[in-house]
Amino acid sequence: MRTIAHRRVPRAVFDYLDGGAEGEVTLRENCRVYDDVTFRPRHAVAFADCSLRTRVLGFDLSLPFLLAPVGYSRLMHPLGEVGAARAAGKAGTAYILSTISGHRLEDVKAASTGPVFYQLYLMGGRGAAEAAMERARLAGFSALFVTIDTAVSGIRERDYRNGMKELISGGPLKKLPFLPQILSRPGWLAGFLLDGGVPALPNVVIPGKGPMPLIDVAAALAESAVTWSDLAWIRKAWTGPIVIKGVLTGDDARRAVDEGAAAVSVSNHGGRQLDCVPSSLRALPEIVKAVNGKIEILMDGGIRRGTDIVKALCLGARAVLCGRAYAYGLAAAGEAGVNRAIEILCADLDRTLRLLGCPSVADLDRSYVNIPRNWEADESVP
Ligand SMILES: Cc1cc2nc3c(=O)[nH]c(=O)nc-3n(C[C@H](O)[C@H](O)[C@H](O)COP(=O)(O)O)c2cc1C
């Protein structure tokens, strides 16, 4: 999927999706770390059926993975967030819509037959956020993911080199040096232009001003860090379950429990924000210990195969969020690509469970894996 996406979309779009912050240390480590965990299979067992079902935030899901919020999905393919949400619903899982969506949240909800959740940034201020939450509630979004790792936008050096800023907001002269990469992908370009070009953000409506233009996103993010003190008014504005996304330490996990969160999502934003933080899988045991069963734990980062998902579940995640794994599919082939990515992960999961000798994802636990000794030592971290 990644290879096909690379061929189909301009370098600026591919690198926006594929790249990470600064030296990309965390981005690489997010994927590599799964190699450190090995399986302890129970052989000579067989099952007629293998269950991938789980329950997240009160919803029965057919799969133990959800589709993560991926901003600007509409740049990857005109169907963007609508196509991804439809694919998630068809597969019986949930879709999480980014604040930075190119499609109206009502259209995304209407496209999905499964649960849809809304990811909140405070871009545009409280007024814009409250209006978005109200619209999301009325449209039928059932949970709110509050992302706490984006005090400012991380610096993704590939975006700089590719002229992402110039391409979105520069005049013709500034754009010129970066145009060959766009012109070399005429199929993508035709779809992009027919779709209306660079989208505004229809769900970030600034009172008295209208939808926020895409060019304003980085500056708006820098002015709108979510702090723990914001959670009080967010809880008033959103009465449904709240998930804190971007937790990497036991301290933040305990704080999320104290603030009344229904779940935490262990995440380093796919290595796109602060570089050199631990991989999500490596952070997971400390958070499992801190949360102590009080709320649900989700995690994301580096999931590319079913075995990665199984390892995360063995270490205590209720379910995982996939980001790039489906977004490569979206960039490669639109909704059909997302369907195919989900299909591949499902086949992986079924095969892995059978080879592991475990009949159901609900039965996965630490007894199915070996973890490095120094990870165990870490679990005594307060
Ligand atoms: C292109 C791209 C855009 C993203 N946009 C958002 C976003 O708007 N909000 C958010 O909370 N997370 C965002 N994320 C992070 C994902 O939700 C998720 O944490 C991450 O992709 C997981 O890592 P993975 O891509 O290795 O699966 C984005 C990730 C990517 C790759």
Ligand as a Chemical Component Dictionary entry (heavy atoms), coordinates in Angstrom:
data_LIG
# 
_chem_comp.id                   LIG 
_chem_comp.type                 NON-POLYMER 
_chem_comp.pdbx_formal_charge   0 
_chem_comp.three_letter_code    LIG 
# 
loop_
_chem_comp_atom.comp_id 
_chem_comp_atom.atom_id 
_chem_comp_atom.alt_atom_id 
_chem_comp_atom.type_symbol 
_chem_comp_atom.charge 
_chem_comp_atom.model_Cartn_x 
_chem_comp_atom.model_Cartn_y 
_chem_comp_atom.model_Cartn_z 
_chem_comp_atom.pdbx_ordinal 
LIG C1  C1  C 0 -0.856 12.271 8.093  1  
LIG C2  C2  C 0 -1.241 12.181 9.532  2  
LIG C3  C3  C 0 -2.090 13.135 10.082 3  
LIG C4  C4  C 0 -2.479 13.044 11.424 4  
LIG N1  N1  N 0 -3.372 13.964 11.930 5  
LIG C5  C5  C 0 -3.789 13.845 13.208 6  
LIG C6  C6  C 0 -4.763 14.737 13.726 7  
LIG O1  O1  O 0 -5.267 15.613 13.031 8  
LIG N2  N2  N 0 -5.120 14.595 15.031 9  
LIG C7  C7  C 0 -4.591 13.630 15.843 10 
LIG O2  O2  O 0 -4.950 13.537 17.011 11 
LIG N3  N3  N 0 -3.702 12.747 15.351 12 
LIG C8  C8  C 0 -3.281 12.834 14.072 13 
LIG N4  N4  N 0 -2.374 11.940 13.581 14 
LIG C9  C9  C 0 -1.853 10.870 14.451 15 
LIG C10 C10 C 0 -2.696 9.605  14.331 16 
LIG O3  O3  O 0 -3.975 9.807  14.875 17 
LIG C11 C11 C 0 -2.032 8.442  15.077 18 
LIG O4  O4  O 0 -1.723 8.835  16.392 19 
LIG C12 C12 C 0 -0.763 7.960  14.374 20 
LIG O5  O5  O 0 -0.915 8.013  12.972 21 
LIG C13 C13 C 0 -0.433 6.540  14.790 22 
LIG O6  O6  O 0 0.763  6.105  14.221 23 
LIG P1  P1  P 0 0.845  5.213  12.871 24 
LIG O7  O7  O 0 0.620  6.160  11.747 25 
LIG O8  O8  O 0 2.204  4.680  12.914 26 
LIG O9  O9  O 0 -0.245 4.176  12.959 27 
LIG C14 C14 C 0 -1.975 12.005 12.243 28 
LIG C15 C15 C 0 -1.138 11.034 11.671 29 
LIG C16 C16 C 0 -0.773 11.100 10.340 30 
LIG C17 C17 C 0 0.107  10.035 9.750  31 
# 
loop_
_chem_comp_bond.comp_id 
_chem_comp_bond.atom_id_1 
_chem_comp_bond.atom_id_2 
_chem_comp_bond.value_order 
_chem_comp_bond.pdbx_ordinal 
LIG C1  C2  SING 1  
LIG C2  C3  SING 2  
LIG C2  C16 DOUB 3  
LIG C3  C4  DOUB 4  
LIG C4  N1  SING 5  
LIG C4  C14 SING 6  
LIG N1  C5  DOUB 7  
LIG C5  C6  SING 8  
LIG C5  C8  SING 9  
LIG C6  O1  DOUB 10 
LIG C6  N2  SING 11 
LIG N2  C7  SING 12 
LIG C7  O2  DOUB 13 
LIG C7  N3  SING 14 
LIG N3  C8  DOUB 15 
LIG C8  N4  SING 16 
LIG N4  C9  SING 17 
LIG N4  C14 SING 18 
LIG C9  C10 SING 19 
LIG C10 O3  SING 20 
LIG C10 C11 SING 21 
LIG C11 O4  SING 22 
LIG C11 C12 SING 23 
LIG C12 O5  SING 24 
LIG C12 C13 SING 25 
LIG C13 O6  SING 26 
LIG O6  P1  SING 27 
LIG P1  O7  DOUB 28 
LIG P1  O8  SING 29 
LIG P1  O9  SING 30 
LIG C14 C15 DOUB 31 
LIG C15 C16 SING 32 
LIG C16 C17 SING 33 
# 
